[in-house]
Amino acid sequence: MPSTHTGSPTPKEKTRSLPSRVSPVHHGAGEQGRVYFIEEVIRSTVLYDLLVVLRDAQLPDAWLASGAIYQTIWNALTGKDPDHGIKDYDLIYHDEADTSYEAEDRVITQLTKACEPLGLPVEIRNQARVHLWFPKHFGIDYPKLGCSLESLLYYASTTHSVAARLHDDDRLQIEAPFGLEPIFQMQMLPNKVLPNKETFTRKANRLVKNWPELTVVPW
């Protein structure tokens, strides 16, 4: 159906228009097909606008990670609004130059303000300092990370281990160390590299309420 809007859609219009603009034509077409589908979804939603803001912020090793990506894919596959069930948008970067709380807080303040026009709840974390606060917060030891993508290895579910960034030439880069198939099969698989059963169970319970099509593989 032709659009009644003139000019480029606003981020919210882009978000709402996804189910009619993108169909899962690449579903089951192999890993490269799944990458193409994710790229198509990102460019058709507010995720693209968020990645532009993140790229322009020029943070070291910066990515959009986890829920905002796989949950938007689930919404595309099940015909839901693209922002359905998404609690926040995780932005990660890795800066070893200053791992103080104050330095991270300055980045959080600056990037949160830059994201305000998009109206999205963002959560920003310097992956170079996660090992400093994670044990106290979760009661579990956490390794010192050498880059942002290493964090994907330690999520409570391997299904959640996906990240994207936008390069200066507008090329999208998608990374998923455990593969993308579980996202498209809507399976939540445990990642037992850390004793993180409590987090896995809590997230599974929340996700199933929003996506009843989801299959949770027990811890």
Secondary structure, 3 states (H helix, E strand, C coil): CCCCCCCCCCHHHHHHHHHHHCCCCCCCCCHHHHHHHHHHHHHCCHHHHHHHHHHHHCCCCCEEECHHHHHHHHHHHHCCCCCCCCCCEEEEECCCCCCCHHHHHHHHHHHHHHHHHHCCCEEEEEHHHHHHHHHHHHCCCCCCCCCHHHHHHHCCEHHHCCEEEECCCCCEEEECCCCCHHHHCCEECECCCCCCHHHHHHHHHHHHHHCCCCEECCC
